[in-house]
Every structure is written in C-alpha cells, then in structure tokens.
Amino acid sequence: MDINRVKQILSSSADIKVMYNGSSVWIDELHEDQEMVTCHLRGPLEERSQVAVSELVEE
C-alpha cells in the first residue's frame, strides 16, 4: 500500500478491509514522515502496533 491510499482510507466513512500479516486491522494514525502507521487488530484486542505502510494490503 502507499501513503496516499492510507490517507484515503483514513478520510473515508466506508469500512475498507486492510490486512497486515494475514490479519484484518484498523488504521489508527499515519506517521507520514516515517512511512509508518499505528494500527490495531479488528476485534476485542486493542493492542496497537506501528508497521510500515508498505506491509499493509487492501482487500
């Protein structure tokens, strides 16, 4: 994925499915200067992780 698409997803009201390492995640915040995002798994666990934008895949 690229930074522009992350920006589109964050500004969208649609439920856009994004995957990281085979798991569905919510993107919480974009760190554009580092090309990283803060995200968490969909579901009851709210543990947040910072991952590279390039590791995200849109389904």
Sequence and secondary structure as in RCSB ss.txt:
>XXXX:A:sequence
MDINRVKQILSSSADIKVMYNGSSVWIDELHEDQEMVTCHLRGPLEERSQVAVSELVEE
>XXXX:A:secstr
  HHHHHHHHH  S   EEETTEEEEEEEEEGGGTEEEEEESSS   EEEEEGGGEEE 
